[in-house]
């Protein structure tokens, strides 16, 4: 569309001069000063041309609208970031409304509207139901605010409001013990909470003293208390624009923008909370009250200001840019309070120059406020406008001619067209902001609209939509009109606030057992310390404290080529590890363990393993060589020697028969013997946790602890040999495989277990076993979260209480989702996408609650893990009689490595519980493979040393 075509959207049968001349001669440099009316009227003789010459001032080009759009967007983003130099001309005020209705809001609510429609106050009783068929018409009563109250003290105003509330409730016999009220207060405020809001400045003709800078919610509460008639809880203070957005019923498109053009004008929208510096929040969204009526930019708005705008500003309640922060310059070009006055000023000017009414004026026409918005709307109506114009002008004491009627209509069109176009430019700035922050190629959004200008002025509405389409063609926008100017929306927001408060209490009660105190963690540490001592002494204990017969960690002198086997899951690895001075080179091949081998006979399993080893040797040219081999076997074993390990029980889905209670090294050697012509030297069998410790120990000699936190969890450490009663000898060290996943199987963790832990345990393949592991490891955390979500859904707190089939499916919520959901790099929409992929239709509130559940479960897991490590390092410190222990922990496992916060939480917990230990955590690289080879290398080194 060409620039000159823009103003034609409305204008019908208007004969215009060349519209490329968007600004007549006489415009002062900088574009802020308007041309002289006398100069503009001096040349044309025809009245139509002279009227059009005057109205050319109201034309706005597409380029100018784009400049306004860009300027407002810049000011919005500047305010969001908290930048104050130069001061942004819009405030971008957080409303602390971060939740949209989910359709479950029900109940009775009071709504108090103060000044939403000028000098009036309205009280409503709104009944919310969950179905359209049961909708109840709200009861309402409007009260005129006396002029002396509008200009009196704040106490007078709020006492008047409280009196109106009581009068309304008395008249409708609405007695209720706990009345919840939403307060619609459409004035510029700084909100500090949903029910805390400080008035910045009055607008719309109000000038009550003692209110600016005060919390208006508190002033209302005090006035209600002075009435002593009803118990009313002011739950939320709501801007009228926010109320309109909350009541939007938009179907498939999310309604995330509210627009009002009434006496004044404003807009709000849902912003990502982490973009709002004033909130210091990193999750969710919040509704931002733009207060765009105050927008002013000399470069962008100056060129479209007319002499009549300046005259209106000088005569208004709050004139000038310098006189007030909220000078409402933009509002005075759009708001319904001012459109009639702009029309009046133009008519006076044209009359005084002999162009209208035969050069005659009247006292009424010369009186400020004599032409109202309603008059403008009637006069502009293309079907009945002529009669309406006659009626309005005659009421003003004028005698219009036929040509006057047409000219007056042109004036109304010009003033309102510009208003609609400016409103569209501002709305386009919001849509651009949304599209940018959501990173969407095409933004699909609904805009809730309200106010008399948008409701009753059909051409204004049409122009607005057309201009928005032109300015932001990449946005798919629907305009949804408000039914009752947002009054129901205020009630809905109040209901949402009440619902969220109730849901928050339920969520806190549900998650309270997962939030472990320092004292509780000290208890876990003490229980583990006791279990460790009992296990080492051979007494009954949930910790087996199994000797690994690994007596030393690497010292850096290990050299040679070694084979390593790694069996710990459905994949099996064979590795060639070359240990040289300062380096370890690894070549490996991954083989799968078929189900028939994992769940068949032990002979089938170990024959398959040997087949894989032979295949690897052939591929690496190692056939015929007899290299020392270490075997990482990541299942609970009781070791009788470095190359002897009795399998206690299978885990991780393995159930090969004939293995439990047998020496797995012997089973491997028997398979080697059956294969024949294969010479393999099995030197050591290694737990993956020990391998992790040894792998890190090669790089850091202080590494004497191994920790696994992945699918399962376990720990090992170097214990004083004299404390290991099952192994003879009183000097040196012995690596102890704690098998701490079973900690608490004797009931010692009972006070820390929740009903959700019990549900997960009962549904597992080994009920009553591995209780500590089921509170920590990756195999179970997702299931704990799922059971919590089921519980909250059953209470109606999540997913609107709808129990989906997917949520009832075991193991659907993988632990990796916890890591993804808690990742600080993910926007909330991505969190929602993860959950929606699981078939969980949810709102932003649901996403935030799921996030909080995930955080609570993973935090408890990390803290319990940290308490266990603290027990280990404190025992080591006391064993060695040290004031302070410096030690490193080698760590492996996907949960520890991939979860965004787990490692930090573990470290922080250890620091709190073991303040005399300086603990460094090292992430292992291939602990199972490299570690097994290093155990073998150390064993060979020690053997050579003993034989020397």
N, C-alpha and C positions, 0 to 999 in steps of 0.2 A: 504494500500500500504506500502511495506517495505521501509526503508530509502534508501537502495541501489538501489531501483527501480526508485527513483525520477529523477535522472539525465538521465534516459533512455527515458524520455518523448520525447525528441527530437532526441537523437543520434541514427542514423541508420547505421548499418554495421560498428560500431566501436568496436574493440576487446579490452575490458577493463580488467584490472587485478581485483582482489577481491576488490569490492567497499565498503566493510565494513571498509577498511582502509581509512577513510575519511580524515585523516591528516597524512602525512608521518612523520617519525622520524625527529627530528630537529626542531620541533615546540617549541618555547621558552615558559617558564612558563607564564601563563596568556593568551596565545593564540594570542597576538597582533603582535609578531614578526614572520616573515615568515622564512621558512627554507632556507638554503643556496642553491642557484641554482647549485653551483659546487658540493655540497654534493649529491643533488638529481640526478645529471647526472653521478655520478662516477661509479655506478654498472651496470645498464642495458647496454647491447651491442646492442640489436635490436633497430632500430630507432623508430619503432612503440611503443615499450615499453617505450623508453626514452621520447617520446612525451607525452605518456599517464601519465608517472610519473610526468612530469611537469604540465600537465593539471589537475592532481588530486587536485591541490591547489584550483581549481575553483568549486570543488564539495561542495554542501551544503546539509546537512542532514535535515530530517523533524524536528528533535528536535531543530536544530539550527534555522530553520525558525520559529518555534513556540516561541523560545526565543526572536527572533527579533520582532515578532508580539507583544509579551507581553511587551517588552521593549518600543516599539514605543507607544503602547496604554498607558502605564504608563506615558510616557513623555507628551503625548497629554493631559491627564487628569490633570497632574501637571500644565501644561501651562494654561489650561482653568480656573483652580482655582487661578491663579495668584501667585503660589508658585515659589520662586526664589532661594531656597536653598534645594538641589543643582539646578543650573540653568537648566531648561529643554532644550533639544537640538532641539526641534521644537517650532515654535513661536505661532501657532494657532491664526492667525491674523483675527479679525472680518473684513468682507468686507462691512458690513452695507447693504448687499443685503438680505432682509428678505422675499422677495416675488418671487414666481415663475410665469411664464407666464400663463395666463388663456385663451389664444386663441383669445382674442379680440384685440391684439396689431396690429396696422396698421399705415402706414405712411412711410415717407422717412427719413432715418437717415444716418449720416456720421459715419464711423468707421476709426480710426487711429490705426494701429498696429505698435508698435515700438519695434524692437528686438525680435519679436516672433520667427523668423527663422534666428537668428544670425544677421549678419551685413546688415540687410535690414529693410525697412520701407514700409508699404503697406497702401494705402488709398482705402476705399470702399464706394460706395453709395448703400445702401441696402433699397429696397422697401418691406415692410411687408404688406401682405394681409391676409384676414381671411379665405381664401380657397386655397387648393393646386392647384386647376384648374387655379387660377389667379396668381400663383407664378411668380415673376419677377426675372430674373437672375441679380445678383448684378454687378454693374460696379466696376472695380478695376484697380489699377495701382501700380506696385511695384517699389521702388526706392532703389538703393544700397547706403548704408551709407558709405562714404569715411572713410578710416582708421584714417585720421587726425581728423575727426569729432568724431569718437568713442573714441578717446583718448584726445580730446581737452577739451574745456570748456562746461559747461552746456548750456550757452547761445548759443554757436555755434550749439549744438545738437538740441535745441528746435526751433531755428530760421530755421534750415534746415527742421524740421518737418512742421513748419508753411508754409514755402515756397513750400513744396511738396503738402500740402493741397490746396494752391492757384493754383498751376500749374494743379493739378487734376481737380479742379472745373472749371478753365478756359478752359481746354481741352475738358471737357464734357458739357460746357455751362450750368452748373447747378447753376442757379441763384435762390436764395430763401431768403426771408426776415429773416426767423428764422430757422437757420440750427442747429439741435441738434446732438451732437457728443458724441460717446462712445469711450473712450481712453483705448486701450488694452496695458497695460504696465506690461510685465511678469517678474518683478523683485521684490525682497523682499521689502515690504512696510508696514508701519504702517498706516492703514486707520483710519481716525477720522470721516469719513462720506463718503457717496457714491461719493462725488466729492471733497474729501480732503484726500490726501495720501502722506505720507512722505517716501522718499526712505531711506531704511536702509543701503543697500550696493549694489554695482554693481555686476553683474555676466555676464556670456556669452561673456566675452572679452571686455565689456564696462568699461571705466575708466574716464568718463567725470568729470572734477573738478567742485566743487561748487554746486553739486546736492545732494549728500548724506546728509540727515538731512533736506532737503527742500521739500516743497509741490510741487510735480511734476505737478499736475493739474494747480496750479497757475503759474508755470513756462511756461506751454504750453499756458495758457490764455494770459500771458504777451507777448509771442512770436507772437501769433495771432493778438494781438492788434498792435504790432509793424509793422506787415504786412499791416494793414489798408485796407485790400482788401475785406474781408467778415465778416459778423456778425455771429459768430459761438458760440453757447452755449455748453460748455463742461459739459454735464449732469452727466456723471458717469465715474469713472476710474475703469476699469475691468481687473482683472487678466485673462490671457488666459484660465486657467483651469476653472474659473467661466463661461467664455463665452461658453466653450464647454458644460458645464452642462446646461446652459440656453437654448441651441439649441436642447436639447435632445427631440426626439419624441418617447416616450416609451410605448404608449398605456395604459394598465391597471396598470402597476407598476409605482409608483412615482420615478422620476429621482432625486435623492438627493445626488449623488456623481459624481464628475468630476475627470477624470484621464488623465494626459497628459504625454507622454514619447516621447520627441522630442530631440532637442539639449540638454535640461535639462529635469527634471521630477518634477512633483508636483501633488498634489491632493487637492480637496476641498470637503466639504460635508455640509449638513444642520444640524445644531446643535440647541438644545433647548436653547433659549436665556438666560434663567435663570441659565444655567450652565456656562455662560461666564461672569466671574467676571468683565472683562474690560468694559462690556456694561451696567451693573447695570439695566438690564431689567428683568421683571418677566413674560413676555408674548411673545408668538410667537417663531419664529425660525430665525436664521441668518446663512448665509453662512460663513463657516470658511475656510480660506486659510491656509493650514497646513504648507506650505513651508518645506516639508519633505526632500528636497535635503540636508538640513543641519543636518539631523538626524545622531547622532553618539553616540554609547554607547560602551565603551571599552569591557565590558563583553559579549555583544550580537554580535557586529559587528567585534570585534577584531579577533575571531577565523576564520572568513571567508575572512579576508584581505590577499592578496598575496603580494609577493615581487614586483609584477608588479603594484599593487595598490599604494604601497608606492613610487615606481619610478614615476608613473604618477602624484601623488600628489606633489612630489618635483619639477616636471617640469611644474606644472600648474600655472595659473595666481594667484590663491589664495591657496598656499600650507599650509599644516599643520593645526593641531587642534588649536594651540595657536594663529595663526596669524590673525584670523578673526572669528567673531561670526558666520558668514555664510561660513564656510569652505567647505561646499558642499561635504562632504565625501561620503554620501549615493548617491548623484547625480552622483558622479564620478564612481560609480559601475553600474549605470543604464542608465544614459543619453546618447543620441546619439552622443553628442560632444566628449564623452570619450570612447565609445566602440571600435571605429576604432583605437584609440591610444593604448588601452590595447592590441588589437590584434597585433599591430605593435611592441609593446614592447616584447611580447611573441615571435614573429617571429625573432626579432633581437637576443634575447637570444638564441633561438634554432640554429640560423645560426652561432652565435659566438661560439657555442659548437659543431659545425660540424655536427649537426643533420639535418639541412635543407640547401638546395641550395649549397651543397658541401662545406659548411663552409664559403661561400662567402656572403658578404653584398654589399650594394650599397649606394652611397650618398643619394639617394632618400629614401631608407628604413631607413636610420639613421636620416632622417629629421623629426622633430616633425610635426604631422598633415598630413603626406603624405597618410595615409590610413583613409578614411572617412567612415561614416555610410553607405553611398550608396555602397561603395566597399564591406563592410562586408555583407550587405544584398544580393548582387549579388553572392558573393563567397560561401555563405551558401546555395543558392538555390539548392535543390537536383536534379533538372532536367537539369539546364543549368550551374550549379556551376563550373564544370570542365573547360569549355571554358572561363567562366568569370574570374576564378582564373588565368588562363594562361594570359589573357589580362591584368588584374590588376598587376600581378607580372612582366610581361614584361614591363609595363609602369613604373614600379619602377626600371627598369634596371637589373632585375634578370632573370636567365635562370632556370626555375623550372623543376625538374624531375617529373615523374609520381607519385612517392611516395610523393614528396613535395606537390603536389596538394591535395592529400588526407589528409595529415597532416595539411595543412593550413585550409582546411575545418573543420577538427576536432577542431582546435583552435577557429575558429569563433563560432562553435556550443557551445563549453565550455564557452566561454566568455558571449555569449548571453543567454545561458540557465541559468547561474547564475543570470544574470540581471533580467530575467523574474521571477525567483523564489523569488528574493529579493523584487521585485515590488509586487508580490502576497502576500508576508508576510506583507508588509506595508498596502496593500489594505485590507487584512484580519483584521488588527488592526482597521481600520475605520469601517468596517462592524460590528465588535464586539462592538465597541463603540455605533453605531446606535442601535443595538439590545438591548444593556444594557439600554440606555437612553429611548428607546421607550417601554421597558418592554414587548417585543414581543417574544413569544416562537419561531416563525419562521419569520424571517425578509424577506419581499419581496421588492426588490429594484432594480432599474436600475442604471447602471454605465455608464455615458457618457464618451467615450474615444476619444482621439485625439493625434495628433503628428505622425511624420513619422515612428517612430519605431513601433507603434501599427498599423498604416495603411498599411505599406509596408512589414512588417516582420511578415508573417502569423504564423510562428512557435513560435515566441515570444508571439503573441496573444494567440495561442493555449495553450502554457505552462502556461501562466498567468491564464487563465480560469481554467485549470485542477488543478493548485496548490491552487487557491482560494477555489475550491470545496472541496479539501482535508482539508484545514486549517479551514474553517468555514462551515461544512456540514449542519448546521442548518439555513443557509441563502440561500434563493432562489434569485439568482443574474442573471440579464440579462445585457449583454454588448452591448451598442448602439453606433456605431461609428459616429463620427462627420462628417458632409458633407464637411465643409470648415474650419476645425481647429478652430471653434468657432467664426468666424468673424460674422456670422449671429447672433450667440448668444450674442455677444457684442451689436449688434443693438437691439436685443430683450430686453436685460437688459436696454438699454437706453430708449426703448419704455415703458418698465414696470415702470421705474423710472418716466417718464413723465406722464404715466397714473395714477400712485399712487399719484403724486403731485396734479393732477387735481381732483382726487377722494377725496383726503384729504381736499382740499378747499371746495368741495361740502358738505362733511360730517361736516366740521366745521361750515359752513353756516347753515346747517340743525339743528345742535345741539346747536347753539349759544343761541336761546331763552330758552333753558333748563339750561344754565349755569348762575345762578342768582348771581348777585353781592351783596356785603354787603349792599349797598344802597337800592337795590331792596328788600332784605329781611327785612330791617328796614321799608320799606313801607308796606309790608305785615303785619308786627307786628303792625304797627300803625293803619292799616285798621281794623285788628281784635280787637284791643283795643277799637276803636270807635264803632264797631258793638256790642261788649260786653256791653258797657255802655248803648247804645240805647236799647238793648234787655232787660237789667235789669230794665230800666225805662218804659218799655212797649211801646216804640216807634217802628216804622217800622225798622226792621233789619233782615238781613239774618241769624243771630244767635238768636235762640228762647230763650236761657237762662232760661230753665225750672226748677223751684224749685222741688226738689225731696222729700222734707220734712224729709230728713235725716239731723239731727241737730248736730250730734256728731260722732266722730270716736271712735273705740274701745279704752278702757283704760286698758284692761287686766283683769278686774274683772268679765267679762262675763262668765257665767256657764250655763250648761244644754244641753238637747237634742233638736234638731230642724230639721224640714223638709225643704228642699229647692227644688224648681223646676227651671229648666233652659231651656227656650225656646228661641232659637236664630237662628235656621236654620233647616235643614231637620232632624236633630237628636234632641231628647228631653231627658233630664236627670231628674231623681228623686234621691235625696240624703238624707241620714241621717247623720247629722253633730253633733258630740258630742264634746262640748266645755268644756274642763277641765283646771285646772291650768297649764299653760305652754304648752298646747298641744291642737290640733284640729284633731279629728279622723273623717274620711269621708268614708262612704260606699255609692256606687252609682250604678245605673242601667241605661243603655242607651236604649231608645226606638226610633224607627223610626217614622217619621210623614209621612204617606202615602199621595200620591198626592191628593186623593179624600178629605182628611181632610184639607190639606194646601190650596187647591184651590176650595173647596166646600163651604159649609155654615159654619158660625161661630159655630152653635150648634154642627155640626159634629166634628169640631176641638176640642172644649172644652170637649165634651163627651169623645173623644179619650184620652185627657190628663188625665181626672179623672180616666178612666179605667186603665191607666198606673200607677197612684198613688196607686189605690187599689191593683193592682198586686204587687207593690213594698212593700206595708205595709204587705201584706200577707206573702211575701217571707222573710221579716225581723222580723216577729212575732209582728208587731205593730198594728194589727187589734184591734179596740176598743179604742185605745189611741188617745187623741187629743193634738198633738204636735203643738207648734207655727210654722208657715210656712212662708218662704220668697219666693217670686216669681220673678225670674230674667226673665224679658221680654225685649228682645233686639230689640225693634222697637220704632220708635219715638212716644212719648207719652207726653201729658200735664198732670202733676200730680196735683190733687186737694187735696191730702192728702197722708199720708204714705201708705194707702191702697186704694187709689183711683187714677186711671190713665186712661185718655182718649186717645185711640189710634188715632193718627193723620193720619197716612197712613202706609200701609204695605210696606215692602221692602224685599229683599233677596228671591224673587220668591213666596212669600205668597200673596194670594188674596182672602182669605176666606170672604164671603159676610156677611153683617150685623154686622161688627166689627168696622170699621172706624167710629170715632165719639162716640164710646161707651166706658164705663168703663170696662176694661178687667178683673178687680177683680170681678165686678158684674157678668160678663159672666162666670167666673170660679165658683163663688158661686152658680149660677143658675145650672150649670152642676152638682155640688155636690148635690144640692137639688134634681135634677132629679134622681140621682143614689140612693138616700135614704140610710138609715142605714150607712152613712159615715159621720164622724164628723171631719171636717178639719177647722183649725183656721188660716185663711189667715191674717197675721199681716202686711206684707209689700210687696209692689211691687217695684222691684229694676231694674234699668238699668244695663246692664253688665259693663258699665264703672264705675258706682258707686260701684258695687260689687268688681271690681278690686281694687279700692281705699281702700275699707273696708278690703279686704283680706290682703293687704300689711300693712294697718294701724294696724292690730292686732299685727304684729311683729315690726313695727316702728311707734311710736306715731306721728312722724313728717310727715307721709304720708297724705297729704291733697289734692292730685291731682290724678285723675285716667285718664289713656290714653289707648285707644284701637287702634291698627294699625294692622288689619288683613284683612279679606274680605272687611270690611268697616272700618271707623275710627270715633272716637268721643273722647270727653274729658269732664271731670267734675272737680270741685274744690270747696273748702269751701269758700263761700263768706260771707261778713259781712251782717247780716240780714237787717240792716238799709238801705242797697243799693238795696234790693229786693222789689220793689214797689208793687208787686202782693201778697205779704204775709205780714200780719200785724205783728208789733213788731219791736223794735229798738235795741235789744240786742241779743247777741249770733251769731251763724253762721247757714248757710243753704247751703247744697250741691247743686250746680247748674249743671244741665245736659245741657251742651252747645249745643248739637246736631250740632257740628261744621262741619259736613260733608256738610251742606247746606251753609256754609260761601261762599260768593261770588255770590250766586244766584241772588243778586240784581245788578250784573254787576260790583261790586267793584274790582273783580279780572281780569277784561277784559284785562288789559295791560299785564298780565302774561300768558294768554291763547294762545296756539298755534293752528295752523290749525289741528294738530293731535288730540289735546284735543277736538276740535269741532267735528271732525269726530267720535270720540269715544262717545261723548255726544249724537250726533244725532242718533247713532245706538243703544243707550241704551233704556231701557224700560221707562225711565223718563227723556226725553230731557229737558234741562234747569234746572234740579234739581241736588242737591248734587254735585255742581261743584268742591268744595274743595276736597271732597271725591274722585272724579274721577281723581284728580291729585296726590292722595296719596295712596289710598288703593289697596290691593291685587287683588280686583275684576277687576281693570281697567289698572294697569301698563303694564301687558302683552299685552293688546290691543293697548295701546299707542305705545309700541315697534313695534308691528306688522304693524301698520299704517306707522311708520317711515321706516321700512324695505320695505314696498310696494313702498313708495316714492323713496327711494334710488335705488331700483331695476328698477323702471320705468325710472330713469336717467342713467341706465347702470352702476351704481357704485357697486351694489351687484349682486351676482349670475349670472354674465355675462349678466345681463339684462333680464334673463329668468323668466317670471312671472309664478310661479307654482300654481297649484290649491290649494295646502295646504296653501300657504301664503295668499291666498285670502279667506281662511275659517275663519270666525269669531271665536274668543276665542281659536284658536288652540295654540296660544303662551301663555301658562300659566305663571302666575307671579312666580311660583316656579322655572321656568327655569331661571329667572333673578338671583335668589339666587344661583342656581347651576352654572350658567355661570360665575358669579362674584366671586365664591369661589376661594380663593388663592390656595387651595389644588388641584385644577383640572389642569391637563396638557391640552394643547391646543387640543390635539387629543380627549380628553373627551368632551370638548366644541363642537368640530365638531360632535362628536357622537350624542350629544343631538339634534343638529340642523338637522343632517341627519335623525334621527328618525322621524323628522317632515316632511320628504320628501324634505328637502332643500339641494340639492347637492352644496357643497361650497368648496372654497379654504381656505388656512390659512389666507389669507388677508380678506376674507369674515368673517371668525370667529373672527378676531381681530376687525373688524368694528362693528359686531353685539355686541361684548363685550363692545365696546365704547358707542354704543347706549344704551345698558342696564345700563351702569354706569351713563350716563347722566340722564336717566329717573328716576332711583332710587335715585340718588343724589338729584335731584330737589325735589322728594317726601319727602326725609328725611329732607331737609332744610326747606321746607314749614311747615312740622310738627314741626320742631324746632322753627320756627318763631311763630307758634301758641302757643307753650308751653312758649316761652319767653314773649309773651303778657300776658299770665295768671299769671306767677310768678311776673312780674313787677307790675301788678295790685294788687296782694296780698301784695307785699312789700309796695306799696304806701298806700293801705288801712290801713295798720297797722303802718304806719309812721316809718318804720325801715330803717336804713342806709344799712343794709344787711339782707337778708332773707335766712334762712336755711330751706329747705323744701325737701320732697321726693315725687317722682312720682311713683305710681304703674302702671305698664305697662303690657298689655297682647296683644296677636295677633300674628299670624304666621309670618307675614311679619317682624315685629319688632324682633321676637325671632330667626327666621331662616335665615334671610338675613345676609350675612357675614359682612356688613359694615353699615347697616341702623342705628343701635342703636348708634354707635360711631358718625355718622354724625349728628344725632339728638342732642346728648349731646354737640358736638362741636359748633353747631349752637346756642344753648341756651346760652352757655358760652360767645359767642361773642356778642349776642344781649342783654343779661341780665347780665352784668359783676358784678352787685352788689347782685346777687342771687347765693347762693351755692345750686345747685340742684343735688340730687342723684336719679338715676333711679333704681327702684326695679322691677324685673320681678315677676309677680303674679303667684301663683300656684292655679289654680282653682278659679279664681276670681268670675266667674258666680255662682258656687255652694257654695263654702265657704263664699264668700262675701255676698250672699243673706242671709245665715244663720246668719252671724255676724250683718247684718243690723237688722234682727229680734231680735237677742240677745241684741243689744244696745237699741232697742226700748223697749224690755221687762225690761231691767235695768232701763231706764229712767222712765218707767211707774211705776215700783216698788218704785223708789225714790220719784216720785211725790205723790204717795198714802200714803207714810210713814208719 
